[in-house]
Amino acid sequence: MTQSRTVLVVGGGAAGNAVTILLRRAGIAVDLIEAKEDWNATAGSGITLQGNALRVLRELGVWEQVEASGFGFGSVGITAPDGTVLHVQDDLRTGGDDLPATVGMQRPRLQRILIEAVRASGASVRLGTTAEILDQDADGVSVRLSDGTEGRYDLVVAADGLGSATRAAIGITDKPEPTGMAIWRVAAPRPAGVTRTDLAYGGPAYIAGYCPTSETTIYAYVVEANRDRASIPSESYADEMRRLTRHYGGHWPDITEHITDPAKVNYTWFDRMLVEGSWHRGRVVLVGDAAHCCPPTLAQGAALSLEDAWVLAQLLTSSGTWDDALFQAYHERRIARVRPVVEASVQIGQWQLDGVRDADVPGLMARTMTLLRELP
């Protein structure tokens, strides 16, 4: 029965790619459209994937490629700004004992792995394309695309990210809000002693950290108060990041030495959003950043998006009826899990903004990660 169904997935990031792969596996016809001509295959520096993200990647059939491409580790260090290690905490294996606690990898490599899996699934893919008109009735959605073509679908999955145009088009008015922080990120060679994530709270920035992404690479980041992007010339990005990182000790002098190319430095504000009401309107449903986003203080953004795709695909492929009850069940399962992660991620940042020196950051991290050991 499900083999005759058709789905349009809007957006080819982690959530959109994942739901496409899973629906195709069940024999459902999927068209995926992505606004970027290059499918975001080169964007980003690094990504931290905790066990609950790895669990979904294994379900997608790409775990072996991820394992071979990334750098696995099992702890996080808290350091002083001078590099002195203050505390080392074992990471919980939130994906189960048969997966690493954490894998760091280059974000473009993860995207390319998912792109290859989408292509292999047999989904129809159109790049440089957006959805311009969504016309719903009780049985489906008629869609007009930016390339002038039209299609009829049983379901539209809105996976078009934080600034989702699809979310706005169906009348959901929630929008991301800045938290007051911003992050500088860069990829760099891996110093020999970097074998896990280390985080320094305080110093010239609120947070300074790094994560190994392969045997030879890391990505490094510093978090400060957000500034007007227009006031920071893009050609000064490397200088701006070095201005902060040069005051940190430990491995930071080695890392700072390689922050030289402004084109490789990324500057982004921290945002938060959680759509409180239903994540669907009729036959259009939100997944990933279109439904929720949180600061990367717990490194759960991609993991939550992948989990959304997994849960939604489970429900769609196991039910003969795609109706409000199914989409409400999806929302109830996901919001109970997403809310504590969003709130904890925001709280960790807020403690830094407020200068709370006795904040129990490791404890909040551990409590939140414990919740994620359960299946989503």
C-alpha positions, -999 to +999 in steps of 0.1 A: +000+000+000+028+024+009+046+018-024+022+040-043+027+069-020+048+100-029+067+124-007+084+157-014+113+164+009+122+201+010+159+205+020+189+182+017+206+186+051+209+159+077+172+155+084+161+157+048+187+133+036+180+108+064+142+108+059+147+104+021+169+073+026+146+057+051+114+063+030+130+050-001+141+018+017+103+012+023+095+017-014+080+051-011+086+074-040+106+105-029+115+137-046+141+157-027+147+194-036+175+215-022+180+252-027+218+251-029+233+241-063+261+223-046+239+205-020+260+221+008+287+196+000+316+219+010+301+240+038+312+239+074+343+229+094+336+201+118+308+183+136+305+164+169+284+133+166+273+117+198+260+081+202+224+089+195+234+104+162+256+075+154+227+051+161+206+068+133+236+069+109+239+031+114+202+027+106+209+047+074+236+022+064+265+047+065+280+040+099+311+022+085+319+051+063+314+075+092+336+054+114+364+053+088+362+090+081+360+104+116+378+102+150+361+084+178+366+092+215+350+087+248+355+116+271+354+154+274+379+176+293+372+208+311+403+230+312+413+264+325+421+291+299+458+283+304+453+247+293+454+231+328+430+201+328+405+206+356+381+177+350+378+148+326+344+132+323+336+100+305+310+105+278+278+083+280+274+060+251+240+074+242+238+052+211+244+020+231+275+001+242+283-011+207+289+024+194+315+050+204+304+077+228+314+104+203+328+107+168+342+140+155+344+144+117+346+170+090+311+183+082+316+183+044+326+146+046+295+137+065+273+156+040+290+138+010+284+104+027+247+112+031+245+126-005+259+093-018+234+074+002+205+095-011+217+090-047+220+053-042+184+051-027+169+060-061+153+092-049+147+120-075+169+150-066+167+185-079+193+210-068+189+248-069+152+243-065+127+255-039+089+250-033+070+282-043+034+272-039+018+246-016-019+239-022-033+214+002-065+194+004-076+164+025-057+139+004-024+156-004-004+186-015-001+201-050+033+218-053+047+243-077+085+244-078+108+273-086+119+256-118+083+259-130+074+222-126+044+210-106+038+178-087+012+161-065+023+145-032+008+126-004+031+144+020+056+172+021+084+170+046+098+204+055+135+199+062+146+233+050+164+245+081+163+272+107+148+299+084+123+274+069+102+291+042+079+260+043+073+265+080+062+301+073+041+291+043+019+267+063+012+294+090+036+284+117+049+317+130+076+305+154+110+320+145+146+315+158+157+339+185+194+349+192+207+338+226+233+366+228+263+345+218+282+338+186+307+313+176+339+314+155+348+280+139+378+268+118+393+235+106+429+230+115+456+203+116+453+181+147+480+186+174+493+151+183+480+153+219+444+162+209+424+129+213+391+143+227+371+174+230+384+199+256+364+229+267+377+260+285+351+282+301+362+318+307+392+338+295+387+363+266+359+342+253+330+325+270+339+291+257+370+278+238+370+243+225+382+218+199+372+184+186+393+159+166+377+152+132+402+127+117+437+114+124+451+146+109+424+173+115+404+191+142+378+218+143+383+246+168+358+272+181+355+301+204+323+316+217+318+353+224+289+378+227+273+383+194+281+413+173+265+429+142+278+408+114+279+438+091+305+454+115+330+425+109+346+425+074+349+390+061+385+395+053+392+400+090+377+367+102+410+350+108+424+380+126+392+382+148+394+345+158+432+347+165+425+377+187+406+355+210+424+322+207+459+335+213+452+341+249+445+303+256+472+278+266+476+241+262+471+231+226+458+265+215+491+280+204+495+252+179+459+257+167+462+295+165+492+292+143+470+277+116+442+303+118+454+323+088+428+321+060+397+342+066+377+322+040+380+291+062+367+308+093+330+307+100+311+332+122+275+323+133+251+335+160+237+311+185+199+307+181+171+289+199+137+278+187+112+252+196+079+250+178+055+244+207+024+236+188+019+209+163+047+203+139+024+198+109-004+215+091-024+190+071+000+170+049+031+192+055+053+182+085+084+198+100+117+179+108+150+190+121+160+227+124+127+237+108+110+226+140+137+232+167+172+245+171+196+250+200+231+264+206+258+238+200+268+237+237+257+201+239+265+192+203+230+178+197+217+198+167+224+172+140+216+143+164+181+157+171+175+163+134+186+127+125+163+114+153+133+134+139+139+117+105+141+083+120+110+086+141+089+102+114+100+075+089+091+047+114+056+061+118+050+067+081+062+033+070+043+014+097+010+030+093-017+026+066-032+060+074-013+093+072-035+116+093-035+141+121-032+114+147+000+100+132+016+135+130+005+143+165+021+111+178+053+121+160+052+156+177+045+141+211+074+117+209+099+142+197+090+173+218+094+153+250+130+146+240+139+178+222+127+202+249+152+192+276+181+193+252+171+228+239+166+240+275+199+226+287+218+239+257+205+274+263+211+272+300+248+263+296+252+294+274+232+316+298+254+307+327+284+320+308+266+352+298+256+358+334+290+350+348+278+322+370+311+308+383+297+278+403+275+265+375+274+227+373+280+224+336+294+188+337+264+178+358+238+193+335+256+177+305+256+143+322+219+145+332+208+155+297+229+128+280+214+102+303+180+110+288+193+104+254+204+068+260+167+058+256+155+052+221+139+083+206 
